[in-house]
Amino acid sequence: MAIDHDNIVRLLLADRDKLHAYIWAIVRDDHVAEDVFQDVSLLAINKRDEIDGESHFAAWVRAAARNKSLHALRQRGRGPAVLDGQLLDLIEGEWTKYDAARSSDMVDALRGCVEKLSPYARQLVDMRYADGTKPAAIAERLGRKVTTVYVALTRTHKSLAECIQRTLAGAAE
């Protein structure tokens, strides 16, 4: 059974952060990701008759987001430098694990986990993601080697992922 207009809008707003993150993982640009999100939202509303209920929504909208993201990259003359079709398929497989989690729960878990980071790790996260500073510039600013910054960011990502998984698993119990 198709989803009505109000439910499509509700689902899009409820999972906005997850969908935007998925798109950003492909396009790696905030402005392009926002444009693609808006295009996907309009497409979902216009093609709501093709979406077979709420259980089908996440997969449908993610497939649309993937196609629109790749199209946006082609239009801008930028192909996905790292993400080929096989890697996108692997990401899709992992992403489906989070379909049941509410976007707001994931954001809350991330915020709580960021607060638990060491001051240095938090500084790196702030510089990289809040300020948009590239790792080479972070290394220069902090007087560190670029490889040191990459290793620290990788460890921080792993720590955050584990913390978020624990937090979400605890909330589900």
FITORLUM-508245 format. One record per residue: residue number from 1; residue in one letter; y, z, x of N, C-alpha, C in turn. Coordinates in Angstrom, 3 decimals. Each point is the difference from the previous one (the first is absolute). Layout:
<atoms>
(NUM A (Y Z X) (Y Z X) (Y Z X))
...
</atoms>
This chain:
<atoms>
(1 M (-1.180 0.000 0.838) (1.180 0.000 -0.838) (1.247 0.000 0.885))
(2 A (0.944 -0.860 -0.301) (1.214 -0.146 0.793) (0.873 1.258 -0.103))
(3 I (0.852 0.159 0.983) (0.924 1.131 0.037) (1.322 -0.421 -0.630))
(4 D (0.615 0.898 -0.753) (1.284 -0.336 -0.605) (1.139 0.209 1.010))
(5 H (1.154 -0.503 -0.356) (1.180 0.022 0.867) (0.340 1.408 0.484))
(6 D (0.038 0.965 -0.896) (0.391 1.366 0.364) (-0.962 0.618 1.002))
(7 N (-1.295 -0.249 -0.175) (-0.982 0.548 0.938) (0.088 -0.670 1.365))
(8 I (0.287 -1.288 0.040) (0.188 -0.690 1.279) (1.168 0.634 0.749))
(9 V (1.102 0.180 -0.667) (1.184 0.603 0.637) (-0.316 1.416 0.472))
(10 R (-0.684 0.784 -0.831) (-0.370 1.364 0.368) (-0.876 0.013 1.250))
(11 L (-1.002 -0.874 0.042) (-0.899 -0.062 1.151) (0.721 -0.472 1.261))
(12 L (0.872 -0.983 -0.157) (0.766 -0.482 1.158) (0.884 1.102 0.576))
(13 L (0.648 0.751 -0.866) (0.866 1.078 0.476) (-0.810 1.148 0.588))
(14 A (-1.127 0.317 -0.603) (-0.827 1.108 0.479) (-0.582 -0.294 1.376))
(15 D (-0.350 -1.248 0.259) (-0.625 -0.369 1.272) (0.921 -0.816 0.896))
(16 R (1.292 0.093 -0.229) (0.962 -0.775 0.774) (-0.138 0.236 1.499))
(17 D (-0.079 1.256 0.400) (-0.059 0.314 1.435) (-1.260 -0.566 0.650))
(18 K (-1.137 0.122 -0.679) (-1.244 -0.542 0.553) (0.069 -1.517 0.117))
(19 L (0.478 -0.650 -1.043) (0.072 -1.458 0.023) (1.004 -0.482 1.046))
(20 H (1.125 0.673 0.084) (1.015 -0.367 1.001) (-0.570 0.176 1.405))
(21 A (-0.742 1.072 0.233) (-0.614 0.232 1.315) (-1.011 -1.097 0.324))
(22 Y (-0.775 -0.405 -0.990) (-0.976 -1.075 0.203) (0.714 -1.296 0.388))
(23 I (1.051 -0.315 -0.708) (0.769 -1.214 0.292) (0.624 0.103 1.391))
(24 W (0.579 1.143 0.297) (0.638 0.174 1.307) (-1.012 -0.148 1.131))
(25 A (-1.224 0.461 -0.209) (-1.037 -0.138 1.018) (-0.242 -1.458 0.351))
(26 I (0.255 -0.886 -0.940) (-0.185 -1.434 0.242) (1.261 -0.632 0.575))
(27 V (1.149 0.272 -0.603) (1.223 -0.714 0.400) (0.785 0.690 1.108))
(28 R (-0.163 1.309 0.133) (0.646 0.805 1.050) (1.525 -0.103 0.005))
(29 D (0.571 -0.082 -1.177) (1.451 -0.082 -0.136) (0.361 0.618 -1.351))
(30 D (0.877 1.019 0.020) (0.335 0.713 -1.230) (0.628 -0.894 -1.061))
(31 H (0.895 -0.883 0.413) (0.697 -0.857 -0.957) (-0.950 -1.026 -0.621))
(32 V (-0.842 -0.588 0.825) (-0.986 -0.954 -0.507) (-0.984 0.727 -0.913))
(33 A (-0.420 1.200 0.392) (-0.937 0.776 -0.819) (0.601 0.301 -1.374))
(34 E (1.264 0.340 -0.036) (0.647 0.282 -1.285) (0.081 -1.262 -0.851))
(35 D (0.336 -1.129 0.606) (0.041 -1.268 -0.739) (-1.379 -0.344 -0.570))
(36 V (-1.028 0.166 0.815) (-1.356 -0.301 -0.451) (-0.398 0.961 -1.120))
(37 F (0.327 1.280 0.143) (-0.316 0.961 -1.055) (0.623 -0.433 -1.321))
(38 Q (1.245 -0.413 0.036) (0.675 -0.437 -1.227) (-0.664 -1.253 -0.570))
(39 D (-0.363 -0.938 0.873) (-0.688 -1.214 -0.465) (-1.342 0.342 -0.646))
(40 V (-0.743 0.908 0.620) (-1.307 0.404 -0.530) (0.170 0.727 -1.329))
(41 S (1.024 0.819 -0.100) (0.253 0.720 -1.252) (0.270 -0.979 -1.142))
(42 L (0.848 -0.979 0.254) (0.282 -1.015 -1.026) (-1.243 -0.800 -0.357))
(43 L (-0.776 -0.342 1.021) (-1.226 -0.753 -0.237) (-0.968 0.813 -0.867))
(44 A (-0.146 1.286 0.301) (-0.902 0.859 -0.785) (0.455 0.097 -1.455))
(45 I (1.293 0.130 -0.184) (0.525 0.076 -1.368) (-0.233 -1.323 -0.734))
(46 N (0.265 -1.105 0.670) (-0.149 -1.310 -0.639) (-1.459 -0.395 -0.234))
(47 K (-0.894 0.501 0.844) (-1.418 -0.377 -0.114) (-0.860 1.178 -0.447))
(48 R (0.600 0.915 -0.731) (-0.722 1.207 -0.419) (-1.237 -0.298 -0.823))
(49 D (-0.039 -1.163 -0.652) (-1.180 -0.376 -0.783) (-1.223 -0.246 0.891))
(50 E (0.231 -0.283 1.284) (-1.102 -0.245 0.932) (-0.562 1.302 0.578))
(51 I (0.713 1.093 -0.175) (-0.420 1.272 0.573) (-0.856 0.732 -1.027))
(52 D (-1.239 0.228 0.359) (-0.989 0.555 -0.930) (-0.006 1.530 0.052))
(53 G (1.053 0.608 -0.513) (0.077 1.461 -0.084) (0.482 0.661 1.274))
(54 E (0.212 1.313 -0.104) (0.538 0.770 1.122) (-0.940 0.022 1.194))
(55 S (-1.297 -0.020 -0.244) (-0.953 0.040 1.106) (0.066 -1.276 0.846))
(56 H (0.386 -1.088 -0.583) (0.115 -1.281 0.695) (1.386 -0.177 0.641))
(57 F (0.958 0.776 -0.450) (1.393 -0.164 0.428) (0.166 0.083 1.512))
(58 A (-0.537 1.051 0.632) (0.230 0.214 1.440) (-0.493 -1.181 0.823))
(59 A (-1.199 -0.463 -0.273) (-0.545 -1.128 0.755) (0.809 -1.276 -0.265))
(60 W (0.374 -0.234 -1.265) (0.752 -1.200 -0.342) (1.354 -0.011 0.704))
(61 V (0.715 1.109 -0.081) (1.350 0.043 0.559) (-0.048 -0.056 1.539))
(62 R (-1.039 0.573 0.592) (-0.123 -0.066 1.455) (-0.308 -1.428 0.450))
(63 A (-0.850 -0.706 -0.747) (-0.285 -1.399 0.337) (1.263 -0.843 -0.127))
(64 A (0.767 0.248 -1.047) (1.265 -0.722 -0.166) (0.961 0.333 1.144))
(65 A (0.036 1.267 0.391) (0.883 0.432 1.090) (-0.406 -0.661 1.318))
(66 R (-1.283 -0.083 0.234) (-0.480 -0.648 1.224) (0.436 -1.462 0.026))
(67 N (-0.237 -0.716 -1.106) (0.367 -1.417 -0.056) (1.503 -0.201 0.130))
(68 K (0.775 0.804 -0.714) (1.467 -0.121 0.065) (0.513 0.361 1.400))
(69 S (-0.617 0.987 0.637) (0.421 0.403 1.351) (-0.242 -1.123 1.002))
(70 L (-1.183 -0.586 -0.059) (-0.314 -1.103 0.918) (0.898 -1.198 -0.271))
(71 H (0.283 -0.254 -1.269) (0.920 -1.090 -0.357) (1.402 0.277 0.562))
(72 A (0.462 1.232 -0.108) (1.323 0.364 0.526) (0.054 -0.202 1.507))
(73 L (-1.067 0.348 0.691) (-0.033 -0.200 1.451) (0.039 -1.481 0.352))
(74 R (-0.745 -0.813 -0.742) (0.010 -1.444 0.255) (1.386 -0.589 -0.258))
(75 Q (0.656 0.429 -1.070) (1.339 -0.506 -0.331) (1.005 0.332 1.095))
(76 R (-0.150 1.129 0.615) (0.930 0.420 1.044) (-0.417 -0.509 1.373))
(77 G (-1.082 -0.779 0.032) (-0.452 -0.558 1.265) (-0.680 1.018 0.888))
(78 R (-0.429 1.103 -0.611) (-0.681 1.050 0.770) (-1.369 0.219 -0.611))
(79 G (-1.013 -0.305 0.763) (-1.351 0.313 -0.464) (-0.328 1.419 0.404))
(80 P (-1.024 0.569 -0.595) (-0.382 1.348 0.405) (-0.544 -0.023 1.419))
(81 A (0.732 0.584 0.928) (-0.354 -0.048 1.410) (-1.328 0.700 0.271))
(82 V (-0.271 1.076 -0.684) (-1.189 0.781 0.277) (-0.992 -0.054 -1.164))
(83 L (0.485 -0.138 -1.193) (-0.862 0.119 -1.169) (-0.529 -1.358 -0.444))
(84 D (-1.249 -0.291 0.359) (-0.611 -1.217 -0.514) (-0.767 0.338 -1.274))
(85 G (-0.608 -0.991 -0.604) (-0.687 0.201 -1.271) (-1.097 1.052 0.063))
(86 Q (-0.773 0.021 1.083) (-1.085 0.979 0.112) (0.551 1.418 0.083))
(87 L (1.079 0.173 0.738) (0.596 1.325 0.116) (0.594 0.437 -1.337))
(88 L (0.621 -0.920 -0.712) (0.527 0.320 -1.329) (-1.127 0.403 -0.953))
(89 D (-1.161 -0.648 0.124) (-1.153 0.384 -0.820) (-0.455 1.419 0.329))
(90 L (0.013 0.353 1.285) (-0.369 1.366 0.394) (1.000 1.016 -0.545))
(91 I (1.283 -0.332 0.081) (1.036 0.884 -0.538) (-0.198 0.173 -1.500))
(92 E (-0.298 -1.094 -0.672) (-0.219 0.051 -1.448) (-1.143 0.957 -0.337))
(93 G (-1.070 -0.078 0.777) (-1.133 0.888 -0.228) (0.373 1.461 0.156))
(94 E (0.817 0.301 0.979) (0.449 1.384 0.211) (0.998 0.418 -1.072))
(95 W (0.866 -0.918 -0.380) (1.065 0.319 -0.957) (-0.566 0.409 -1.359))
(96 T (-1.109 -0.612 -0.386) (-0.572 0.317 -1.307) (-0.419 1.460 -0.110))
(97 K (-0.228 0.663 1.120) (-0.367 1.420 -0.019) (1.110 0.859 -0.600))
(98 Y (1.217 -0.504 0.051) (1.151 0.774 -0.457) (0.513 -0.431 -1.378))
(99 D (-0.741 -0.879 -0.665) (0.436 -0.460 -1.320) (0.144 1.150 -0.993))
(100 A (-0.882 0.972 0.078) (0.036 1.103 -0.976) (1.093 1.018 0.320))
(101 A (0.434 0.049 1.257) (1.029 0.975 0.386) (1.363 -0.457 -0.505))
(102 R (0.731 0.947 -0.570) (1.358 -0.316 -0.441) (0.894 -0.150 1.221))
(103 S (0.881 -0.948 -0.071) (0.926 -0.261 1.097) (0.819 1.239 0.339))
(104 S (0.448 0.724 -1.021) (0.818 1.188 0.247) (-0.791 1.077 0.736))
(105 D (-1.311 0.113 -0.278) (-0.831 0.970 0.721) (-0.101 -0.374 1.468))
(106 M (-0.116 -1.291 0.268) (-0.102 -0.455 1.379) (1.306 0.243 0.753))
(107 V (1.119 -0.256 -0.653) (1.305 0.233 0.629) (0.194 1.490 0.265))
(108 D (-0.361 0.830 -0.976) (0.105 1.453 0.193) (-0.873 0.462 1.159))
(109 A (-1.213 -0.545 0.085) (-0.900 0.361 1.096) (0.604 -0.424 1.339))
(110 L (0.558 -1.201 0.056) (0.622 -0.476 1.236) (1.155 0.909 0.407))
(111 R (0.853 0.349 -0.951) (1.138 0.873 0.322) (-0.474 1.344 0.547))
(112 G (-0.995 0.573 -0.655) (-0.535 1.276 0.462) (-0.608 -0.105 1.381))
(113 C (-0.682 -1.095 0.266) (-0.636 -0.190 1.303) (1.031 -0.261 1.101))
(114 V (1.053 -0.728 -0.315) (1.060 -0.238 0.988) (0.655 1.324 0.398))
(115 E (0.155 0.892 -0.970) (0.599 1.307 0.289) (-0.858 0.829 0.951))
(116 K (-1.293 -0.271 0.043) (-0.914 0.747 0.866) (-0.063 -0.554 1.421))
(117 L (0.615 -1.151 0.241) (-0.036 -0.611 1.332) (0.765 0.849 1.011))
(118 S (-0.378 -0.173 1.253) (0.755 0.654 1.077) (1.407 -0.592 0.027))
(119 P (0.963 0.711 0.566) (1.366 -0.545 0.062) (0.061 -1.369 0.694))
(120 Y (-0.775 -0.181 1.070) (0.007 -1.277 0.719) (-0.568 -1.123 -0.880))
(121 A (-1.131 0.262 -0.654) (-0.615 -1.020 -0.856) (0.929 -0.346 -1.161))
(122 R (0.630 1.007 -0.548) (0.923 -0.240 -1.110) (1.201 -0.821 0.465))
(123 Q (0.489 0.294 1.195) (1.108 -0.779 0.557) (-0.406 -1.468 0.153))
(124 L (-1.209 -0.238 0.483) (-0.481 -1.376 0.149) (-0.084 -0.703 -1.359))
(125 V (-0.545 0.695 -0.990) (-0.119 -0.579 -1.343) (1.388 -0.306 -0.569))
(126 D (0.922 0.925 0.158) (1.362 -0.230 -0.491) (0.645 -1.194 0.685))
(127 M (-0.131 -0.065 1.317) (0.618 -1.100 0.737) (-0.632 -1.338 -0.381))
(128 R (-1.326 -0.006 -0.117) (-0.697 -1.260 -0.263) (0.177 -0.471 -1.442))
(129 Y (-0.161 0.915 -0.968) (-0.053 -0.435 -1.392) (1.277 0.272 -0.786))
(130 A (0.674 1.094 0.262) (1.257 0.260 -0.716) (1.127 -0.833 0.595))
(131 D (0.023 -0.082 1.340) (1.070 -0.743 0.666) (-0.367 -1.456 0.279))
(132 G (-1.305 -0.324 -0.021) (-0.444 -1.370 0.273) (0.058 -0.377 1.465))
(133 T (-0.027 0.997 0.882) (0.086 -0.255 1.437) (-1.356 -0.477 0.522))
(134 K (0.020 -1.037 0.800) (-1.229 -0.542 0.588) (-0.503 0.948 1.089))
(135 P (-1.317 0.007 0.247) (-0.560 0.906 1.010) (0.630 -0.128 1.390))
(136 A (0.345 -1.203 0.423) (0.627 -0.166 1.316) (1.349 0.717 0.056))
(137 A (0.767 -0.095 -1.074) (1.302 0.673 -0.055) (-0.178 1.515 -0.095))
(138 I (-1.032 0.450 -0.703) (-0.289 1.439 -0.061) (-0.319 0.510 1.394))
(139 A (-0.847 -0.734 0.721) (-0.386 0.393 1.356) (1.225 0.087 0.904))
(140 E (0.857 -0.983 -0.103) (1.218 -0.007 0.823) (0.893 1.186 -0.351))
(141 R (0.189 0.249 -1.283) (0.862 1.082 -0.452) (-0.542 1.372 0.418))
(142 L (-1.327 0.141 -0.016) (-0.609 1.289 0.340) (-0.381 0.123 1.468))
(143 G (0.207 -1.077 0.759) (-0.348 0.039 1.417) (-1.503 0.061 0.226))
(144 R (-0.755 -0.687 -0.840) (-1.466 -0.020 0.088) (-0.471 -1.429 0.214))
(145 K (-1.274 -0.130 0.371) (-0.602 -1.326 0.112) (-0.310 -0.518 -1.402))
(146 V (0.053 -1.311 -0.164) (-0.290 -0.613 -1.295) (-1.431 0.331 -0.420))
(147 T (-0.934 -0.051 0.931) (-1.391 0.306 -0.350) (-0.142 1.443 -0.491))
(148 T (0.793 0.896 0.554) (-0.029 1.398 -0.438) (0.446 0.109 -1.449))
(149 V (1.020 -0.745 -0.350) (0.502 0.009 -1.378) (-1.047 -0.595 -0.939))
(150 Y (-0.621 -1.110 0.396) (-1.035 -0.607 -0.839) (-1.182 0.953 -0.210))
(151 V (-0.429 0.661 1.062) (-1.117 0.946 -0.113) (0.377 1.156 -0.920))
(152 A (1.212 0.523 0.162) (0.449 1.117 -0.840) (0.101 -0.426 -1.468))
(153 L (0.506 -1.206 -0.258) (0.083 -0.493 -1.376) (-1.397 -0.199 -0.597))
(154 T (-0.923 -0.524 0.790) (-1.374 -0.194 -0.472) (-0.638 1.331 -0.358))
(155 R (0.171 0.990 0.846) (-0.546 1.338 -0.286) (0.657 0.592 -1.245))
(156 T (1.292 -0.214 -0.132) (0.723 0.517 -1.167) (-0.487 -0.676 -1.275))
(157 H (-0.205 -1.323 0.045) (-0.527 -0.726 -1.157) (-1.363 0.557 -0.399))
(158 K (-0.853 0.216 0.994) (-1.337 0.526 -0.281) (0.086 1.394 -0.608))
(159 S (0.854 0.824 0.559) (0.176 1.359 -0.512) (0.515 -0.017 -1.435))
(160 L (0.971 -0.854 -0.275) (0.537 -0.110 -1.356) (-1.059 -0.507 -0.977))
(161 A (-0.767 -1.005 0.408) (-1.041 -0.544 -0.877) (-1.029 1.070 -0.347))
(162 E (-0.424 0.768 0.997) (-0.988 1.053 -0.246) (0.579 1.086 -0.901))
(163 C (1.245 0.377 0.235) (0.656 1.016 -0.815) (0.136 -0.471 -1.448))
(164 I (0.403 -1.238 -0.194) (0.161 -0.547 -1.353) (-1.342 -0.040 -0.708))
(165 Q (-1.044 -0.431 0.687) (-1.338 -0.037 -0.610) (-0.446 1.396 -0.407))
(166 R (0.208 0.993 0.870) (-0.375 1.379 -0.329) (0.794 0.500 -1.195))
(167 T (1.296 -0.288 -0.011) (0.873 0.452 -1.079) (-0.420 -0.613 -1.329))
(168 L (-0.249 -1.309 -0.013) (-0.408 -0.667 -1.235) (-1.378 0.455 -0.453))
(169 A (-0.901 0.223 0.952) (-1.338 0.476 -0.357) (0.074 1.407 -0.589))
(170 G (0.876 0.837 0.543) (0.177 1.351 -0.518) (0.598 -0.003 -1.390))
(171 A (0.887 -0.959 -0.259) (0.639 -0.096 -1.316) (-0.986 -0.494 -1.052))
(172 A (-0.987 -0.793 0.432) (-0.978 -0.563 -0.935) (-1.036 1.042 -0.427))
(173 E (-0.159 1.031 0.784) (-1.016 1.021 -0.315) (0.447 0.932 -1.086))
</atoms>
